[in-house]
C-alpha cells in the first residue's frame, strides 16, 4: 500500500517501555494497598497515566488526581533511567523522514513522550500528539484524528502503527489503515488491518 502519512504509537511500538510502565503501575498499585495482577496489567495496557489512574481509583479507591501524579512520577523515574528504541525503530523513522509525513500519537503525557523520544534517540517527527492535546484518549479516535490534522493528511490516506487493542481501536475509529505489531506475543490485534511481526516488515509494507 502507499501511505500519505504514518502515525506511530509510542510505548511498545517505538520504544521498549512496557517494562517501565509495568514497574510504575506495580509500585502505584502496591502503594494503594493492592496487588498488581495480570488482570490489572491488562486493564491498564495502552492507556495513559490519567486513564490508568481512573481505573485504579475505581478499583482501590483514593483520589484520582493523586494516583495520576504518583503513576506519572513512577513512570518518569523509570524513563529517566534510560530506555532503548525497539528493533527497527530508528531505521524505520529515518527512512520515512522527509519522504512522507510522520507523527507520534500517544496517550502518555507530553513530558513522558518527549523524555522517551529523546532517551531513545528518535527525532524528526512532523507532529507529536500527547495525552493533553486531546479531550479523549485512546480508544477514542481523537489522538489519531489530531495527528492526521497536524500532518495535513486525510485519515483514510494514513497508516497507524499500534501494539495494543486500545490503540488499534483508536486508529480504526479515526479511519486509518492499521498495522498491528504486538510487543507482547500473546496480544490479540485481530481488529488491525494487518498484523506484522516487526518494524522491519512495516517498512516493507509502507515504503515499498
Beta strands, then each sheet from edge to edge (+ up, - down):
strand 1: 5-8
strand 2: 101-105
strand 3: 127-129
strand 4: 158-162
strand 5: 177-180
strand 6: 194-195
sheet 1: 3+ 2+ 1+ 4+ 5+ 6+
end
